[in-house]
Amino acid sequence: MAQVKNRLTPFFENITFDREDNELILNFGPQHPSAHGQLRLMLHLQQEQIVKAHPDVGYLHRGMEKMAENMIYNEFMPTTDRMDYIASSSNNYGFALAVEKLIDVEVPRRAKVIRMMLLEINRLMSHLFWLSNNCTRHRCDDNFPLCFP
């Protein structure tokens, strides 16, 4: 049965749902970009048992672009928050700036200043997160509470 492309359900052109065997290929991961390392596992399952596992270290793609193809601009904006939970405003800003340039909108100066302040606070939090995690990795556990009071 062929998929019908519409705005409500995503369209996946490279997936076939009819299989002869009972094997399920499950994409496990990737982990979060702010985590210590990125890992994706392609798992081959026979019922509930893992038969094969193919690790892909350093994999970071989440398929956000594919999700955005089936949404309008204001529907996709909350999704940009979830790309990076520490510096989510930077992803929002990049997407909003691209949309504003596409539709030729002039943003007021006050909004630009508020955005810049929020971006700088998020950048500071991102650096503190890196510092605390790096110190924790090197067995210096005293700095973690100092970075997040």
Order of alpha helices (4+ residues) and beta strands (2+ residues): beta-beta-beta-alpha-alpha-alpha-alpha-alpha
